[in-house]
Amino acid sequence: MITQEVKKLWFGDESHGKPKVTLRSLWVDKAIKEKQDMKVVYGDRYMILTSRELKKPASERFFKSKIGKEDYSLLDYYWNPVVEESVRIPSDVQSRLKDIWQEKLQEKI
């Protein structure tokens, strides 16, 4: 398993209120080529992307390299961290938190 740390999450275009994590194509290509899963770490939380999931990003942005000759892309995946059993949130609380989250998003619009 390849571990990659990221420093931020973002709510970009068409994120539907779900945070995304951005990974460089170099990292993703390496994991796919080696048929390994990727552990993406953000702060003290993490998520696991299988090599199959890595092949299907939520979105992709292409860039021309300013330094090297190779172009590259940034791949976005929905942030879906692993929830440890000991800290699992009951479904009724999850539902209420989702409602509050949606209300806050609507206030920003």
N, C-alpha and C positions, 0 to 999 in steps of 0.2 A: 504494500500500500504506500502510495506517495502522499506525503503530508505537505500542504501548502498553507501558509498563513496569509490572511488578508487584513488590511487595516481599516476598511470601511465597507458599509452596505449602502445601497442607494435605492431610491424610489424613482426610477427613470420612466420614460415614456411607456405607456401601456403596461405598467406594473400591477394595475388593479389592486393597489393597496398592499401588495406583497413586496417586501424588500428583496433585492437581488444582490448577488455577489458577482464580481467580475474577475475572470481568470484569463491569463494570457494564453494565446493559442499554443505557444511553445510548451507550457506546462501540460495542457490538455493533450496535445499531440503525443507527448512523451508517455503519458499514462495509457493512452489508447494503444500506442505502438507496443508497449510492454504488457498490455492486457492487465493492467492494475487498476484498482479502485483509487480514488483520491479522497483524502480526508482534508476538508477545508476548515481551517481554524480561524475564528473571529473572536478575539478576547478570550473568555473562558468557556466558550461554546464551540461546537463543531458540528459538521454534517458530513455524511459519506455520500459520494457520487460514484456509482459503479461505472465501469468502462462503457457500458451500454448507455447510461444516462449522460455521460460526457459527450456522446455523439449527438445529443439532441438538446442544444442550449435553447433558452427562452428567446434569445436574440444574439446577434453577432454584428460587430462593427469592424470594418476593414480600414487599415491605415498603410500609408507609404512610409517606409523607414527613412528617417533623415540621416542616419549614421551608416547603417549597413545597406546591402543591396536587397535584402529579403523583406518583402512586405509581411505584415503580421495582422492579427485580428484580436479583438477582445471579445470574449464569450461571456454572456450573462446567464446565470442560473438562479432560480428562485431559492432564497435562503430558507432552508428547512432543517433547523438544527435537531440533533438527537436529543430527546427528552429522557433523562434517566428515570427509571421506575420510581426511585425514591422522591423525585420532585415532580411527578406527573400531576397535572392540574385536572381536577374533576371536570367532566364534560359540561355540567351546568355553569361552572365558573368560566370555562373556555367560551361558552356561548355568550355569556354576559360581557366578557372582555372583547369579544369580536364586535358586539353591538356598540360598545363604548368607542372602539377603534373606528368603526364606520361613522359614528356621530362626529368624532373629531375630524375625520377626513372631510366630511360634508361642510364643517365649519370653515375649513380652509378654502373651499371652492367659492 
